[in-house]
Amino acid sequence: MRAGEPVNTDTRFPEVSGSSGPSAPQPGLERRLQQLQSLQHLSLLLSSTLDLQALLRSLVRELWETFGYARVHVALHREGLLVPVAVAGHDCALPLLTTGEGVSGFVFRTGEPAFLRDVRESPHYVACNPDTVQEICVPLKTGGEVLGILNVEVGPEDAPLTEDDFAFLQSVGQQAALAVGNALLYQRQVRMAQRLKAIGETARELIALDETQPFPMRAAQRIREALDCYSVSLFLLREGRLEWVAGAGGFVGSELPYGAQIPLGKGIVTHVFETGKPWLARDVASDPYFLFFELLPEARAEVAVPLRMGEEVIGVLDLQDDEVGAFDQGDVEALEVLAGQLAVALQNDRLFAQVARAKQEWEQTFDAMTDALFLLSPEGRVLRCNRAAARLVGLEPRDLVGRNYHEVLFGPEEPFPPSPLQETLRTGQPASLERLFPQQGNRHFHVTTVPRFDEGGTLSQVILILRDITQEHRLRQQLLQAEKLAAVGQLVSGVAHELNNPLTSVLGYAQLLQMRGDLPPDVREDLRRIAGEARRASHIVHSLQTFAQGQRAERQPVQVNALVHRILELQASQLQADHVEVVTDLAADLPEVLADPYRLQQVLLHLVDNARGAMASAHGRGTLTVRTWAEGDRVLLAVGDDGPGIPPEHLGRIFEPFFTTKEVGQGTGLGLSICYGIVAEHGGRIWAESEPGRGATFYVELPLGHEGVPHSGGQGWKPTLPVRRGRILVVDGEPGTRALLDRYLSPLGHQVDLAESAEAARARLEQGCYDAIFWGTGVPGVEGREFRQWLRARDPGAERRLVLLTEGAAPPEVARLLEETGALHLEKPLRLEQVVRVLHAVLQGEGGAGRSL
């Protein structure tokens, strides 16, 4: 009968007829009895173990040895293939077949048994063994799912297969299917248990920080050990690209390229990173995203899951195996759980590494971040503690047992403060608070208490947990400080903007009046004082603008040690007069930083002057200490004094704008705020440490930056007075500015036209060209870029005759306009001598280069 033809699927054995009276057993009857006995024996055998390989090997051997079949084999379905897993008989080499090939594929696909009485007559037969003449193939089917096939072959020298064999093997196939299903279910359960165990053990490994090996490498090795796969790789996002940070497994080669970057858009790893979704490739040969990696040549299956922090994908966990179909959906689910814990641990490890770059002793800092644990009695006595807790108070763990925890942490003289322990004893619930520990170096800790109950439900012990949050507290304070500075900066910027325009009129008219020759001496002196006070107000406004929005930093390589020497030379006479001794400890090989030297000089000058003033006012003398050193890619500067120090209640406010402890009239309270803004603008940090009565030290930390930024030193410009008269247009929204320029320039012989808006300016320009155009950046009307396009179309050379008037330093958009057009620039409040110089430059054809006067 050919495969695919109707077959007898009745698994009952035919009845045996016999003559009356005793007779010798017939051969067919003996074989059926043998099959019944074998079926019973196989039933016991198949139910005796859940080891799939052992079960199937015993099955095929039993059939081969008992019934003399030429070959017996079992093949199971794996990823579109029928894979032989147990074979017995002669010439046992069998090929892998797809589910669409041969009699086995036909039986698997249809789920129906097949009896090939003559294999040569079957169109489905695939000749694996040339001596095969008959074949029976039955499905291993349970619950409607075909798990594989049981196949029996005989040759010309073997006993032919019969309908009894066909029925018998179907019965065997049914029992084997149940056993295989149970074994596979058991394997899945075992695998799931292994996954859960691996997740638990790996999670504990993530918590148990081991400093002997980098964390990503340790995590990769632990995951591979737990899941027993070919390879494990960790990729993290760094500078916009995925970087391979750790690997464990069957890599070829001793030098692995850690730090190598993977271009986005290629491979399963980048696909997972870009989509944020896991990817399972049971067979990489047919996967559209698989990218061959020469260090992992045996990869046959791959699974990758994203590492997330909130909504952000920070990396990818990738596993490969050398067996097709090694991973399934259960692995994906388990790895997603593990990836969540791993992402948090990796992110924490990355953040900790960033902090550690600013420290000289990585291991000590790392250990200091470990929580301190105390196990307390309800009375507050220490029952047990960990080494972190012992290190916190400088004692051995055994020396703390039996002592009151409050005395250990605060000393016997300190009053008993509010404590979460009291709250936990009162409510039986966990409690927590944040507090400052003066005895532990003024560090901030998050204090948590957790109750422990005995079997009777009585609170018997309390766990006290101290987590050092000093750095977090400092970052919160810096964030709060930055928010305050931003709010005050907006206010100050607006005020400064409004002050510059009236100051232009005050200073300009005072200068105009001084030019008169008929003024009495006392009036001339009064005008000189008015002009001087206007200039003073201008400097104050300039300081406010520097604080509010900063100036354009001219970055160049700067040697910090050279700045230190320069400032100390400038301050030498004042320091000597105040009996201040200077001690320097400057690193000889200090690298340069990319910075604005003038602004850094402003910071250093203020810190040195502050220290000098503090020591002089406290005890009329002192020692000023200036140190520099490098840590990784940062340069640090410390300015210390032995003055009165900073009270703890003031330490957190010294960088606030307008905060000062000086007497009225001796300080504006903006100095340290400006220093804070300058350092932050350079990507650095500034902070102070102080103990009352023992002086204070200010620290400045700056990044090295990158080389190759040009130094715009700027050469001095010394114009002469105008030599010819011209036609001048003044466009400004402030009537006082327009009137002042008209009042000053007209008597000098210039023809001055005024315009209060862009529309009025257009009307003037359409009537003719001007030798110079003074244009206020706050002019109402058209956008500046639109007007510039109109002006260029009408008069291509007009941009080089343009003078921009700004309320203080040029904002970024104006600075870009200056660079693009080459226009000159004046800051309000205007000084008449500056107006003369810039007008001379324009009339002489020297405008351009975006210069400021």
Residue pairs with C-beta under 8 A, 6 or more apart in sequence:
1 7
1 115
1 116
1 117
2 116
2 121
2 122
2 123
2 124
3 103
3 106
3 107
3 114
3 116
3 122
3 123
3 124
3 125
3 137
4 106
4 110
4 114
4 124
7 112
7 113
7 114
7 115
7 166
8 163
8 166
8 167
9 112
9 113
9 170
10 167
11 167
11 170
11 171
11 174
12 167
13 32
13 35
13 36
13 164
13 167
13 168
14 32
14 163
14 164
16 26
16 28
16 29
16 32
18 26
25 33
28 162
28 164
31 67
31 164
32 164
34 66
34 67
35 67
35 164
35 165
35 168
38 62
38 63
38 66
38 67
38 168
39 168
39 171
39 172
39 175
41 62
42 59
42 62
42 172
42 175
42 176
43 175
45 55
45 58
45 59
45 62
46 55
46 59
46 175
46 176
46 178
46 179
47 179
49 55
49 58
49 183
50 182
50 183
50 186
51 183
52 85
52 180
52 183
52 184
52 187
53 85
53 86
55 179
55 180
55 183
56 74
56 85
56 86
56 176
56 180
57 86
57 88
59 74
59 86
59 150
59 172
59 176
60 72
60 73
60 74
60 86
60 87
60 88
61 72
61 88
63 69
63 72
63 88
63 152
63 172
64 71
64 72
64 88
64 89
65 88
67 165
68 158
68 159
69 89
69 152
69 153
69 154
69 158
70 89
70 90
70 129
70 131
70 132
70 153
70 154
70 155
70 158
71 87
71 88
71 89
71 90
71 91
71 92
71 129
71 132
71 151
71 152
71 153
72 87
72 88
72 89
72 150
72 151
72 152
72 153
73 84
73 86
73 87
73 88
73 89
73 92
73 94
73 150
73 151
74 84
74 85
74 86
74 87
74 140
74 148
74 149
74 150
74 151
74 176
75 82
75 83
75 84
75 85
75 94
75 97
75 104
75 148
75 149
75 151
76 82
76 83
76 85
76 140
76 147
76 148
76 180
77 83
77 99
77 108
77 146
77 147
77 148
78 324
78 325
79 282
79 283
79 324
79 325
80 98
80 99
80 283
81 96
81 97
81 98
81 99
81 324
82 96
82 97
82 98
82 99
82 104
82 105
82 108
82 148
82 149
83 96
84 94
84 96
85 148
87 94
89 153
90 155
91 129
91 131
94 128
95 128
97 104
97 105
97 126
98 105
99 105
99 108
99 109
100 109
101 126
102 124
102 125
102 126
102 128
103 114
103 116
103 122
103 124
103 125
103 126
103 135
103 137
103 151
104 137
104 149
104 151
105 124
106 114
106 124
107 113
107 114
107 137
107 138
107 139
107 149
108 139
108 146
108 148
108 149
111 139
111 141
111 146
112 139
113 136
113 137
113 138
113 139
113 166
113 169
113 170
113 173
114 124
114 135
114 136
114 137
114 138
115 135
115 136
115 161
115 163
115 166
116 122
116 125
116 134
116 135
116 136
116 137
117 134
117 161
118 133
118 134
119 125
119 127
119 132
119 133
119 134
119 135
125 135
129 153
129 155
131 155
131 156
132 153
132 154
132 155
133 154
133 155
133 156
134 153
134 154
134 160
134 161
135 151
135 152
135 153
135 154
135 161
136 151
136 152
136 161
136 165
136 166
136 169
137 149
137 150
137 151
137 152
138 149
138 150
138 169
138 170
138 172
138 173
139 146
139 148
139 149
139 173
139 177
140 146
140 147
140 148
140 149
140 150
140 173
140 176
140 177
140 180
141 147
141 173
141 174
141 177
142 177
142 178
142 180
142 181
143 181
147 177
147 180
147 181
147 184
148 180
150 169
150 172
150 173
150 176
152 161
152 165
152 169
154 160
154 161
188 330
191 330
192 330
192 334
194 226
194 227
195 227
195 330
195 331
195 334
196 334
197 226
198 223
198 226
198 227
198 334
198 338
199 226
199 334
199 337
199 338
199 341
201 222
201 226
202 219
202 222
202 223
202 226
202 338
202 341
202 342
203 338
203 341
205 218
205 219
205 222
206 219
206 341
206 342
206 345
209 215
209 366
209 370
210 218
211 363
211 366
214 246
215 345
215 346
215 349
216 234
216 236
216 245
216 246
216 346
216 349
217 246
217 247
217 248
219 234
219 246
219 342
219 345
219 346
220 232
220 233
220 234
220 246
220 247
220 248
221 232
221 248
223 232
223 248
223 317
223 319
223 338
224 231
224 232
224 248
224 249
227 319
227 331
229 249
229 319
229 320
229 321
229 326
230 249
230 250
230 296
230 298
230 299
230 320
230 321
230 322
230 326
231 247
231 248
231 249
231 250
231 251
231 296
231 299
231 319
231 320
232 247
232 248
232 249
232 317
232 318
232 319
233 244
233 246
233 247
233 269
233 317
233 318
233 319
233 320
234 244
234 245
234 246
234 247
234 315
234 316
234 317
234 318
234 346
235 242
235 243
235 244
235 245
235 262
235 269
235 273
235 315
235 316
235 317
235 318
236 242
236 243
236 245
236 307
236 314
236 315
236 346
236 350
237 243
237 273
237 313
237 314
237 315
238 261
241 261
241 262
241 263
241 264
242 261
242 262
242 264
242 269
242 270
242 273
242 315
242 316
243 259
243 260
243 261
243 262
244 257
244 258
244 259
244 260
244 261
244 262
245 258
245 259
245 315
246 258
247 256
247 258
249 296
249 320
250 296
250 298
250 322
251 295
251 296
252 294
252 295
252 296
252 297
253 295
256 295
262 269
262 270
263 270
264 270
264 273
264 274
265 274
266 291
267 289
267 290
267 291
268 279
268 281
268 287
268 289
268 290
268 291
268 302
268 304
268 318
269 291
269 304
269 316
269 318
271 279
271 289
271 304
272 278
272 279
272 304
272 305
272 306
272 316
272 318
273 306
273 313
273 315
273 316
276 306
276 308
276 313
277 306
278 303
278 304
278 305
278 306
278 332
278 335
278 336
279 289
279 302
279 303
279 304
280 303
280 327
280 328
280 329
280 331
280 332
281 287
281 289
281 290
281 301
281 302
281 303
282 301
282 324
282 325
282 327
282 328
283 300
283 301
283 324
283 325
284 290
284 299
284 300
284 301
284 302
284 320
285 300
285 324
287 302
290 302
292 299
293 299
296 320
298 322
299 320
299 321
299 322
300 320
300 321
300 322
300 323
300 324
300 326
301 320
301 321
301 323
301 324
301 325
301 326
301 327
302 318
302 319
302 320
302 321
302 327
303 318
303 319
303 327
303 331
303 332
303 335
304 316
304 317
304 318
304 319
305 316
305 317
305 332
305 335
305 336
305 339
306 313
306 315
306 316
306 317
306 339
307 313
307 314
307 315
307 316
307 317
307 339
307 342
307 343
307 346
308 314
308 339
308 340
308 343
309 343
309 344
309 347
314 343
314 346
314 347
315 343
315 346
317 335
317 338
317 339
317 342
319 327
319 331
319 335
321 327
352 366
352 369
355 365
355 471
356 362
356 365
356 366
357 631
357 632
357 633
357 634
358 631
358 632
358 634
358 636
358 701
359 365
359 631
360 631
367 388
367 391
368 468
369 468
370 388
371 388
371 465
371 466
371 467
372 385
372 386
372 388
372 389
372 391
372 392
372 465
372 466
372 467
373 385
373 386
373 388
373 389
373 463
373 464
373 465
373 466
374 382
374 384
374 385
374 389
374 400
374 405
374 463
374 464
374 465
374 466
375 382
375 383
375 384
375 385
375 461
375 462
375 463
375 464
376 382
376 383
376 405
376 421
376 461
376 462
376 463
376 464
377 383
377 461
377 462
378 425
378 459
378 460
378 461
378 462
380 404
380 405
380 406
380 421
381 402
381 403
381 404
381 405
382 400
382 401
382 402
382 403
382 404
382 405
382 408
383 401
383 461
384 397
384 401
385 397
385 400
385 401
386 397
387 397
389 397
389 400
389 466
390 396
390 397
390 399
390 400
392 409
392 440
392 466
393 400
393 408
393 409
393 440
395 408
400 408
405 421
405 464
406 414
406 416
406 419
409 437
409 439
409 440
410 417
410 437
410 439
411 439
414 439
417 435
418 433
419 447
419 449
420 431
420 432
420 433
420 447
420 448
420 449
421 431
421 449
421 462
421 464
423 429
423 431
423 449
424 430
424 431
424 449
424 450
424 451
424 459
424 462
425 459
425 462
428 451
428 453
428 459
429 451
430 448
430 449
430 450
430 451
431 448
431 449
432 446
432 447
432 448
432 449
433 446
433 447
434 444
434 445
434 446
434 447
434 469
434 473
435 444
435 445
435 447
436 442
436 443
436 444
437 443
437 444
437 445
442 648
443 468
443 470
444 468
444 469
444 470
444 472
444 473
445 466
445 467
445 468
445 469
445 470
446 466
446 467
446 469
447 464
447 465
447 466
448 464
448 465
448 467
449 462
449 463
449 464
449 465
450 462
450 463
450 465
451 459
451 461
451 462
451 463
452 459
452 460
452 461
452 462
452 463
453 459
453 460
454 460
474 687
477 652
478 685
481 655
481 656
481 676
482 680
484 656
484 657
485 547
485 657
485 673
485 676
485 677
488 547
488 548
488 657
488 658
489 547
489 548
489 549
490 548
492 544
492 545
492 547
492 548
492 657
493 544
493 545
493 548
493 549
495 544
496 541
496 544
496 545
496 548
496 807
496 808
497 807
497 808
499 537
499 541
500 538
500 541
500 807
500 808
500 827
500 828
500 829
501 734
501 736
501 737
501 807
501 828
501 829
502 736
503 534
503 537
503 538
503 541
503 828
503 829
504 734
504 736
504 737
504 740
504 828
504 829
504 830
505 736
505 737
505 739
505 740
506 530
506 534
506 829
507 531
507 534
507 535
507 538
507 829
507 830
507 831
508 740
508 744
508 829
508 830
508 831
508 832
509 740
509 743
510 527
510 530
510 531
510 534
511 531
511 831
511 832
512 740
512 743
512 744
512 832
513 519
513 527
514 524
514 527
514 528
514 531
519 527
534 829
538 829
540 668
541 808
542 808
542 809
543 668
543 670
543 674
544 670
545 808
545 809
546 674
546 677
546 809
547 657
547 670
547 673
547 674
547 677
549 809
549 811
550 677
550 678
550 681
551 599
551 809
552 809
552 810
552 812
552 815
553 595
553 596
553 599
553 681
553 682
554 596
554 598
554 711
554 712
554 714
555 594
555 595
555 596
555 705
555 709
556 594
556 595
556 596
556 597
556 709
556 710
556 711
556 712
556 713
557 592
557 593
557 594
557 707
557 709
557 711
558 592
558 593
558 594
558 595
558 596
558 597
558 600
559 590
559 592
560 590
560 592
560 593
560 600
560 628
560 635
560 637
560 702
561 586
561 587
561 590
561 628
563 597
563 600
563 601
563 604
564 584
564 586
564 604
564 626
564 628
564 637
566 601
567 601
567 604
567 605
567 608
568 575
568 582
568 584
568 608
568 626
570 605
571 605
571 608
571 609
571 612
574 612
575 582
575 612
575 624
578 612
578 615
578 616
578 620
578 621
578 622
579 616
579 620
579 621
579 622
580 612
580 615
580 616
580 621
580 622
580 623
580 624
581 621
581 622
581 623
581 624
582 623
582 624
582 626
583 623
583 624
583 625
583 626
584 625
584 626
584 627
585 625
585 626
585 627
585 628
586 626
586 627
586 628
587 628
587 629
587 630
589 630
590 628
590 629
590 630
590 635
591 630
591 635
591 704
592 704
593 635
593 682
593 702
593 703
593 704
593 705
594 703
594 704
594 705
594 706
594 707
594 709
595 682
595 702
595 705
596 682
599 678
599 681
599 682
600 678
600 682
600 702
602 674
602 675
602 678
603 675
603 678
603 679
603 686
603 700
604 637
604 639
606 671
606 672
606 674
606 675
607 639
607 675
607 698
607 700
608 624
608 626
608 639
610 671
610 672
610 698
611 624
611 639
611 640
611 641
611 643
611 696
611 698
612 622
612 624
612 641
614 622
614 641
614 643
614 644
614 696
615 621
615 622
615 623
615 624
615 641
615 642
615 643
616 622
617 643
618 643
618 644
619 643
622 641
622 642
622 643
623 641
623 642
624 639
624 640
624 641
625 638
625 639
625 640
625 641
625 697
626 637
626 638
626 639
626 640
627 637
627 638
627 640
628 635
628 636
628 637
628 638
629 635
629 636
630 636
633 703
633 704
634 684
634 701
634 702
634 703
634 704
635 701
635 702
635 704
636 699
636 700
636 701
636 702
637 699
637 700
637 701
637 702
638 697
638 698
638 699
638 700
639 697
639 698
639 700
640 695
640 696
640 697
640 698
641 695
641 696
641 697
642 694
642 695
643 695
643 696
644 692
644 693
644 695
645 690
645 691
645 692
645 693
645 694
645 695
645 696
646 654
646 688
646 690
646 692
646 696
647 692
648 692
650 661
651 688
651 690
653 659
654 672
654 688
655 672
655 673
655 675
655 676
655 686
656 669
656 673
657 669
657 670
657 673
658 668
658 669
658 670
658 673
659 669
659 673
660 666
660 667
660 668
660 669
675 686
676 686
679 685
679 686
679 700
679 702
680 686
682 702
682 703
683 702
683 703
683 705
684 700
684 701
684 702
684 703
685 699
685 700
685 701
686 698
686 699
686 700
686 701
687 698
687 699
688 696
688 697
688 698
688 699
689 696
689 697
689 699
690 696
690 697
717 841
717 851
717 853
719 837
719 838
719 840
719 841
719 844
719 846
720 840
721 836
721 840
722 748
722 836
722 839
722 840
722 843
723 840
723 843
723 844
724 843
725 748
725 749
725 750
725 751
726 750
726 751
726 770
726 771
726 772
726 839
726 842
726 843
727 750
727 751
727 753
727 768
727 769
727 770
727 771
727 772
728 741
728 745
728 750
728 751
728 752
728 753
728 770
728 771
728 772
728 773
728 774
728 839
729 752
729 753
729 754
729 755
729 761
729 764
729 765
729 770
729 772
729 773
729 774
730 737
730 738
730 741
730 742
730 752
730 753
730 754
730 755
730 774
731 754
731 755
731 756
731 757
731 758
731 760
731 761
731 773
731 774
731 775
731 776
731 779
732 738
732 741
732 756
732 774
732 775
732 776
732 778
732 779
732 805
733 756
733 757
733 776
733 778
733 779
733 780
734 776
734 778
735 756
737 776
737 805
737 828
737 830
738 754
738 756
740 830
741 752
741 774
741 830
741 835
742 752
742 754
744 832
744 835
745 752
745 835
745 839
746 752
750 839
753 764
753 770
755 761
755 763
755 764
757 779
757 780
757 781
758 779
758 780
758 781
758 782
758 787
759 781
759 782
761 773
761 775
761 779
761 781
761 787
762 787
762 790
764 770
765 791
765 794
765 795
765 798
766 794
769 795
769 798
770 798
770 801
771 801
771 842
771 843
772 801
772 803
772 839
772 842
772 843
773 798
773 801
773 802
773 803
774 803
774 805
774 826
775 802
775 803
775 804
775 805
776 804
776 805
776 806
777 784
777 804
777 805
777 806
777 807
777 810
777 811
777 814
778 807
781 787
782 790
784 813
784 817
785 817
788 799
788 817
788 821
791 798
791 799
791 802
792 798
792 799
799 821
799 822
799 823
800 821
800 822
800 823
800 842
800 845
800 847
800 848
801 842
801 847
802 821
802 823
802 824
802 847
803 823
803 824
803 825
803 826
803 838
803 839
803 842
803 847
804 810
804 814
804 817
804 818
804 823
804 824
804 825
804 826
805 826
805 828
805 830
806 814
806 825
806 826
806 827
806 828
807 827
807 828
808 827
808 828
809 827
810 818
810 825
810 827
810 852
814 825
815 850
817 823
818 825
818 850
818 852
819 850
821 850
822 847
822 848
822 849
822 850
823 847
823 848
823 850
824 838
824 841
824 842
824 847
824 848
824 850
824 851
824 852
824 853
825 850
825 851
825 852
825 853
826 834
826 835
826 838
826 852
826 853
827 852
834 853
837 853
838 853
840 846
841 847
